[in-house]
Amino acid sequence: EIVMTQSPATLSVSPGERATLSCRASQSVRSSLAWYQQKPGQAPRLLIYGSSTRATGIPARFSGSGSGTDFTLTISSLQSEDFAVYYCQQYNNWYTFGQGSKLEIK
Amino acid sequence: EVQMVQSGAEVKEPGESLKISCKGSGYSFTNYWIGWVRQMPGKGLEWMGIIYPADSNARYSPSFQGLVTISADKSINTAYLQWSGLKASDTAMYYCARLGASADVWGQGTLVTVSS
């Protein structure tokens, strides 16, 4: 099974600042990597697929990069609605999620 | 509008059986795999399994193989997740999702509580 490891577990950032979340795979997943946002009491929402393609309706301040084993989600200027938990997920070899990174207000 | 609508919350006792549902609409139901994801209280997301409604081909994560059954009825655009003998440890929120560009459309979740 491919293990996905996210860092940091919690990131404290002020609104308007930039946030960078990381995701590492235990073996290459090529570009088969997605990012999801989950707010309390809500279902996850797809943000990025194919490592860097924004899903429909996702603002341009969200961007993804990476391939192989190392991936990054960047939120360029944090809005209040962006504070949430973020999960990466590989779909190259079955499906596995990372453990999540919580983005909180500083 | 593409939607996945799940059945309502359930409260069950240990040992009981349960089948929850996920109805897709706004797209060709038989053209996409559907996945089921578990989220235990305060925890992360875990992939349980997937099904292709066109032929009911189901695949399971090793952690869930033999513990649950995933099925689908393409005549009513609905996928199912079922248990034959619930345990307290099955208490969780369960989500279905359409597998387009990864899991691109999610249901609202079904909360399953197992308690005596």
Interface residues (C-beta under 8 A of the other chain):
Chain A: E1 A34 Y36 Q38 A43 P44 R45 L46 Y49 G50 T53 A55 T56 Y87 Q89 Y91 W94 Y95 T96 F97 G98 Q99 G100
Chain B: G35 V37 G44 L45 E46 W47 I50 S61 P62 Y95 A97 A101 S102 A103 D104 V105 W106 G107 Q108 G109
